Amino acid sequence: MLLLSLRRGRLGLKRWMRRSTWLQIGALVGVWLLAEWLMRHLGLPVPGGIVGLFVLLLAFALHWLSPRSFAQGAQWLLAEMLLFFVPAAMILLDNRQMFGWLGIKLLLVVVGGTVLVMAATALTVEWLFRRSQRHEH
C-alpha cells in the first residue's frame, strides 16, 4: 500500500513538474545552487553550473528524470537569455577603449570561444544521439 502511494505521489509530481514552467526553472536553479554549494564546500575549482549540468545528464541517463520535465523551463530561459547580456552592453558605453584593438582582440576571443563551445556541444549531442540509437536496436 505504501509503495502504491509513493508511486502515485511520484507520478503526480512528474505531472505537476511538466505543467509548471516556474517549478521547472526553480528545479534547474536549485540543482545549480546545490552544485555550487557542494563545489565551494569541497573547495574544488569547478563551477557549480558545470557540475549541475553533469548531475542532470546523469539523472537523464539513469532515467531518474525526463528531459520533458524541464522542457518548458529551459525553453523560457533560452528565450529570455538576451536579458543576461544587457548589463554587458551598457559597460561598453562606459569603456571607449573597447572600440579599438583591445575590443577586436576580445571579440576574437569571445567568438572563438563561442564557436568552440557550440562545436563541443554539437559533437556531444551527436554522440549521445548515435549512442541512444544503438541502444534502441
C-alpha positions as CSV (number, residue, x, y, z in Angstrom):
1,M,0.0,0.0,0.0
2,L,2.8,2.4,0.9
3,L,4.6,1.6,-2.4
4,L,1.5,2.3,-4.4
5,S,1.0,5.6,-2.5
6,L,4.6,6.6,-3.2
7,R,4.3,5.7,-6.9
8,R,1.1,7.8,-7.2
9,G,2.8,10.7,-5.5
10,R,5.8,10.4,-7.8
11,L,3.6,10.4,-10.9
12,G,1.7,13.4,-9.5
13,L,4.9,15.3,-9.0
14,K,6.0,14.5,-12.6
15,R,2.7,15.7,-14.0
16,W,2.9,18.9,-11.9
17,M,6.5,19.4,-12.9
18,R,5.7,19.1,-16.6
19,R,2.9,21.6,-16.4
20,S,4.7,24.3,-14.3
21,T,7.3,26.4,-16.1
22,W,8.2,28.2,-12.8
23,L,8.7,24.9,-11.0
24,Q,11.0,23.7,-13.8
25,I,13.0,26.9,-13.6
26,G,13.2,26.6,-9.8
27,A,14.4,23.0,-10.1
28,L,17.1,24.0,-12.5
29,V,18.2,26.8,-10.3
30,G,18.1,24.5,-7.3
31,V,20.3,22.0,-9.0
32,W,22.8,24.8,-9.9
33,L,22.7,26.2,-6.3
34,L,23.2,22.8,-4.8
35,A,26.1,22.0,-7.1
36,E,27.6,25.5,-6.4
37,W,27.4,25.0,-2.7
38,L,28.9,21.5,-3.0
39,M,31.9,22.8,-5.0
40,R,32.5,25.6,-2.6
41,H,32.2,23.3,0.4
42,L,34.6,20.8,-1.1
43,G,36.9,23.6,-2.2
44,L,37.1,22.3,-5.8
45,P,37.9,24.8,-8.6
46,V,35.0,23.6,-10.8
47,P,32.0,25.9,-11.5
48,G,28.7,24.7,-9.9
49,G,26.9,25.1,-13.3
50,I,29.2,22.5,-14.9
51,V,28.7,20.1,-12.0
52,G,24.9,20.7,-12.1
53,L,24.9,20.0,-15.8
54,F,26.6,16.7,-15.3
55,V,24.2,15.8,-12.4
56,L,21.3,16.5,-14.7
57,L,22.8,14.5,-17.5
58,L,23.4,11.6,-15.1
59,A,19.8,11.8,-13.9
60,F,18.6,11.8,-17.5
61,A,20.9,8.9,-18.5
62,L,19.8,6.8,-15.5
63,H,16.1,7.7,-16.2
64,W,15.6,9.2,-12.8
65,L,14.4,12.4,-14.6
66,S,13.0,13.0,-18.0
67,P,14.2,15.9,-20.2
68,R,10.5,16.6,-20.9
69,S,10.1,17.5,-17.3
70,F,12.4,20.6,-17.9
71,A,11.4,21.5,-21.5
72,Q,9.2,24.5,-20.8
73,G,11.5,26.0,-18.2
74,A,14.6,25.5,-20.3
75,Q,12.8,27.0,-23.3
76,W,11.8,30.1,-21.3
77,L,15.3,30.6,-20.0
78,L,16.7,30.3,-23.6
79,A,14.1,32.7,-24.9
80,E,15.0,35.3,-22.2
81,M,18.7,34.9,-22.5
82,L,19.2,38.3,-24.1
83,L,18.4,39.9,-20.8
84,F,21.6,38.5,-19.4
85,F,23.6,40.4,-21.9
86,V,22.1,43.9,-21.4
87,P,24.5,44.9,-18.4
88,A,27.5,43.9,-20.5
89,A,26.3,46.1,-23.4
90,M,26.0,49.0,-21.0
91,I,29.6,48.6,-19.9
92,L,30.8,49.1,-23.4
93,L,29.3,52.6,-23.5
94,D,31.4,53.5,-20.4
95,N,34.7,52.0,-21.8
96,R,35.5,53.5,-25.2
97,Q,38.8,51.6,-25.4
98,M,36.7,48.5,-26.3
99,F,36.2,50.0,-29.7
100,G,39.9,49.8,-30.5
101,W,42.4,46.9,-30.7
102,L,41.5,45.7,-27.3
103,G,37.9,45.3,-28.3
104,I,38.9,43.5,-31.5
105,K,41.1,41.1,-29.5
106,L,38.3,40.5,-27.0
107,L,35.8,40.0,-29.8
108,L,38.0,37.3,-31.4
109,V,38.4,35.5,-28.1
110,V,34.6,35.6,-27.5
111,V,33.7,34.5,-31.0
112,G,36.4,31.8,-30.9
113,G,35.2,30.5,-27.5
114,T,31.6,30.5,-28.6
115,V,32.4,28.5,-31.8
116,L,34.4,26.0,-29.7
117,V,31.6,25.6,-27.2
118,M,29.0,25.2,-29.9
119,A,31.1,22.7,-31.7
120,A,31.7,20.7,-28.5
121,T,28.0,20.8,-27.7
122,A,27.1,19.7,-31.2
123,L,29.6,16.8,-31.1
124,T,28.3,15.7,-27.7
125,V,24.7,15.8,-28.8
126,E,25.5,13.9,-31.9
127,W,27.5,11.3,-30.0
128,L,24.7,10.8,-27.4
129,F,22.1,10.6,-30.2
130,R,24.0,7.9,-32.0
131,R,24.6,6.1,-28.7
132,S,20.9,6.2,-27.9
133,Q,20.0,4.9,-31.4
134,R,22.4,1.9,-30.9
135,H,20.7,1.0,-27.6
136,E,17.3,1.1,-29.2
137,H,18.2,-1.6,-31.8
